[in-house]
Amino acid sequence: MHASAGGTSRPAFVLLEDGTWYGGRLVGRTAGGLGEVVFTTSLTGYQETFTDPSYLGQIVVMTAPMIGNYGITLTDDESAHPQISGVIVRELSQHYSNWQAQQSLASWLDEAGIPVLTDVDTRRLTRHIRERGAMRGIIAEGLEPTDSQRAELLASPSMEGLDLASRATTPSSYTQGEGPLVVAFDYGLKRNIVRMLERTGFRVEVVPAETTAAEVLALHPDGLFLSNGPGDPAAVGYAPATIRELAETGLPTFGICLGHQLLSLAFGGETTKLSYGHRGGNHPVQDLKTGKVLITTQNHGFAVKGSKDGVPGAPELEVTHLNLNDGTVEGIRHKRLPVFAVQYHPEAAPGPHDAYPHFQQFLDMVRARLGQNVATS
């Protein structure tokens, strides 16, 4: 018998849409998680991962063999609650050791109603996803899948064509910090991005995803920020025209992850779904201008179509960074406007800090524009 948040664990499995299933034990009281099954290679930072809105609608496979050994510290949340549909692990630690921890990972997930499947051969499952691609899955209790569970899984929505930004966004605006005003579109914004913008020297006004260009301009911003978020960028149909209208005013603009993809769409580019995506804290990215390699945190299943030679359909965009594992586009900048974006997460949380300077780069762009405005006024 295995100890768990609910007292005991029960036989359970994850069923994938190609019919493959992997057995394990269900921890806690909750079963029935439906979502896209993906994996992350991060060794730590499970709390930040599970509360990252970019993971909305996904069941996350942790490739690290043991999870939960340092518990949960509520100040590390990247949003108000866990965003994932389920967790799959090899071993869930029943004891935690951390002077800041306030509860166990198992009890925290159980309270949030997130199913946890343990005792799974996560190495084998991860290899399957790498070979066959990320796909829909369901966590269910029992010894093997039933026909009704297979039918429920196949009836669930695919990640392609799904606008989740409108679900992940803030219901109302809020402001933090002091300094030049940056309006930040919340498509699924991580808290550490706001902290990093504030620490860099900005006053940040976070606005809902469907805020119009006129509403943004009425705030008289000094800069524009486009956040990370979940789902298919091509399905966020309300965003590209708004982004382009604002950027064309000369407003310094910085995008991260989904914001990078939406910015590319705004100027004529296209996006594509990756086979199994990039998720983890160890992805090498090369700055094409300097040749320097950054080790980055990433979390995305879609990418901008393009190469070091540019973004097809978007002649005004220049590719600035490439992923050294698969050559995908990791950074862009506009040739005429003060606009740039990166696919990776410079705010990390969790992960390396190699890309922190992008926030200072954004501040320098804003200050340059403010200086020009003062000189011409």
SULTAKA-V277856 format. One line per field, one symbol per residue. phi: phi as a letter, one per 20 degrees, with the letter a starting at -180 (. if undefined). A space follows every 50 residues. Layout:
phi=???
This chain:
phi=.dfbfeocdcgbbddefenfbceacednedcnfdrfecccefecnfffff efffegncedeefffccofdmcdffefebfagdfercccfbdfecccafe fdaefffffffemefcddmeffffffffffednfbfbbebepeafdffff ffffeffeffndedffeefffbfbcbncpgededfeepfeffffffffff pdeddecfgegeffffffelfebccdefrenegfeefeegffffgffffn fgcccclgffffffffdofccbeffcmcbqdceecdfffenfddececab dcbffrbfepdgncfeddedccffecmffdacbefddfcbbcfedfflle pfdgeggfffgffffffffffffffee
